[in-house]
Amino acid sequence: MSNALANSDPALFMDAFDRNMPDYDRIKSEVTGLIQQGQITGSVQPTRDEGDNKHRSVDLDWYLEIHVTDPAAPAPVERRRTVVHCRLEKLNKRWRIVALDPVSFFAPQNVTNSQ
């Protein structure tokens, strides 16, 4: 998923999710908007991984740098870091994210024009 963000590929990012999960459309919209704002780099480190061979709960220490290309942006580089909580289920022999929190971590930077 981190590579998908760095490669500006929202479809690849969304491939990790179950399409029937709550907030699927919101996550897709947020990530697409974020990617459109500029180049993204970052890193992800798992801090917790619990569960069995069908259900997992994973916490990820996620760091993002968004290099914003919009001149109206409040800052040319935005840095974000938080623990992202994911619930995964094995669906059709493939692990999919069925819940993610906070979704807002992947929201585009709020750019307001002060003119």
N, C-alpha and C positions, 0 to 999 in steps of 0.2 A: 504494500500500500504506500509506503514511503517512497519507493521507486516510482510508482505511478504518479505521485504528486510532483516529484522532481522531473519527470518526463512529460509533464502537462497532459496526462492521460486520464481524464475522469472515468472513462468506461472501464479501464483496467482497475482503478481504485474501487469502483462499485462492484466489480466481479467478485469481491470477497464477501458481499452481503447477500442475504436471503431477500429476494424481491418482495416477499410477503411480510417482511418485518415492519413494525411501526417506525415511522420517520424515514423510510427508504427514500421517498420522493424529496423530503426536506434535505437529507444528507446529500443526495445527488445534486440538488440545486445549489446548496452551500458550497460543495466542493468545486462544482463547475464555475461558480462565481469567483471563488478563491483563485483557482488556476488562471482565470482570465485576467486577474489583477497583476500578475507578474511571475517571476521565476521563484520556485519554492525549493528550499533545501532543508535538510533536517536529519534527525535521527530518532530511533525508537529502541527502547530497552524494556524487555519484559521484567516486571517486578513481582508478579504473582501469576501462577498458572495452576489451577486446581480443577478437578473434575474426574470424569471417567472417559471411556472410549466412545461416548455418544454426546456428552455435554461438558463444556469447559467454561470456566470463568477466568478471564485473563485481564490483568492490569498492565498497561503500557505507559512507561514514562516517555512522553512524546514531546520532542522539541522541534519547532518549525521556525524558519526564517523566510519571510515573504519579502522579496525584493520587488517593491511596487513600481510599476512603470507609469502610473497616472500622476501627472504633475500636481493635481489637486489633492493628492493623498496627504494626510497629516504627517507622515514620516516616510522616507524612501525605503526603509527597512523596518519591518515589524517582527519582533521576536515573541514567540509564544512557547510556553511550556506548561504542561499539566499531565496528570495521570488520567488516561483514557481507560474506562472500564468497558470491557466487551464480554458478551455472552455468546458462545459459539455452540452450534449443534452440527452433528454429522448428518447431512441430508444427501441422499443418493450417492453415498460413498465419498462425499466431499465436505470439508469443514466450511461452514458459512457463519458469518456474524448475524445473529438474530436480535441483538440489542447493543447499543453503543451510547455511552454517556461520558462527557457532555458533547452533544451534537454541535453546539455553538463553537467548539474549538476549531472546527473546519469552516466557519463562516467567513465570507469575504470581509476585508477591512472596511469599516464604515467611512466612506469618503463623502464629506459634505463640502460643498463649495461655499466659501465665506464671502462671496461677492454680493 
